[in-house]
Amino acid sequence: MNRIPSREQVENLRQRYPVGTRIVLHRMDDPYAPIPPGTKGTVTYVDDMGQIGVAWDNGSGLSLVPGEDSFSKVSGPEKTKSKPHRGMDR
């Protein structure tokens, strides 16, 4: 968004990307602190300017700017790696 978004646009973003939504980055236009494509993160907020706050899995906290950065929701439930079970079977 190259201009100030309306309240309706911000509310639409909040509904589309509620806190806790998992996303994946395709491209970010930030030459000073780029996040690699394919990095996943969790939405932490959508501010009044329409920027989407993300807790990235790589530890970064950079926000997304809809219309400038390319990203999408992670489809379906994510699989978590489980630790191998160590011989307590009966």
C-alpha positions as CSV (number, residue, x, y, z in Angstrom):
1,M,0.0,0.0,0.0
2,N,1.6,3.2,-1.1
3,R,-1.0,5.4,0.5
4,I,-2.7,5.5,3.9
5,P,-5.3,2.6,3.9
6,S,-8.9,3.3,4.9
7,R,-10.3,1.8,8.1
8,E,-12.2,-0.7,6.0
9,Q,-9.0,-1.9,4.3
10,V,-7.2,-2.2,7.6
11,E,-10.2,-4.2,9.1
12,N,-10.2,-6.4,6.0
13,L,-6.5,-7.2,6.6
14,R,-7.2,-7.9,10.3
15,Q,-9.9,-10.4,9.3
16,R,-7.8,-12.0,6.6
17,Y,-4.7,-12.3,8.7
18,P,-5.8,-12.6,12.4
19,V,-3.2,-13.0,15.1
20,G,-1.7,-16.5,15.0
21,T,-2.1,-16.9,11.2
22,R,0.9,-18.7,9.7
23,I,2.4,-17.2,6.6
24,V,5.2,-17.8,4.2
25,L,7.3,-15.1,2.5
26,H,7.8,-15.1,-1.3
27,R,9.6,-11.7,-1.6
28,M,10.4,-8.7,0.6
29,D,11.6,-5.3,-0.7
30,D,14.0,-4.5,2.2
31,P,17.6,-4.2,1.0
32,Y,18.8,-3.5,4.6
33,A,17.3,-6.5,6.4
34,P,16.0,-9.0,3.9
35,I,14.2,-12.1,5.0
36,P,14.9,-15.1,2.7
37,P,12.1,-16.3,0.5
38,G,10.4,-19.3,1.9
39,T,10.7,-18.1,5.5
40,K,7.6,-18.8,7.6
41,G,6.2,-16.7,10.4
42,T,3.3,-16.0,12.6
43,V,1.1,-12.9,12.5
44,T,1.3,-10.9,15.7
45,Y,-0.7,-7.8,14.8
46,V,-2.0,-5.6,12.0
47,D,-1.4,-2.0,12.7
48,D,-3.5,1.1,11.8
49,M,-1.3,1.6,8.7
50,G,-2.0,-1.8,7.4
51,Q,1.4,-3.3,8.1
52,I,1.4,-6.9,9.3
53,G,3.6,-7.6,12.2
54,V,5.2,-11.0,12.0
55,A,7.3,-13.1,14.4
56,W,9.5,-14.9,11.8
57,D,10.8,-18.4,12.5
58,N,14.3,-17.1,11.9
59,G,14.0,-14.7,14.8
60,S,13.3,-11.5,12.8
61,G,10.5,-9.2,13.7
62,L,10.1,-7.2,10.4
63,S,6.6,-6.3,9.4
64,L,5.1,-7.0,6.0
65,V,3.8,-4.2,3.8
66,P,0.9,-5.5,1.7
67,G,1.2,-4.5,-1.9
68,E,5.0,-4.2,-1.6
69,D,6.0,-7.6,-0.1
70,S,4.8,-10.9,-1.5
71,F,3.5,-13.5,0.9
72,S,0.7,-16.0,1.5
73,K,-1.0,-18.0,4.2
74,V,0.4,-21.4,4.9
75,S,-2.2,-23.8,3.6
76,G,-3.4,-26.6,5.9
77,P,-2.0,-27.5,9.3
78,E,1.8,-27.5,9.6
79,K,3.5,-30.6,10.6
80,T,5.9,-30.4,13.6
81,K,8.9,-32.5,13.9
82,S,8.6,-34.9,16.8
83,K,11.5,-36.3,18.8
84,P,12.2,-40.0,18.3
85,H,10.5,-42.2,20.9
86,R,13.1,-43.9,23.1
87,G,12.0,-47.4,24.1
88,M,9.2,-46.8,26.5
89,D,6.7,-48.8,24.4
90,R,4.6,-51.6,26.0
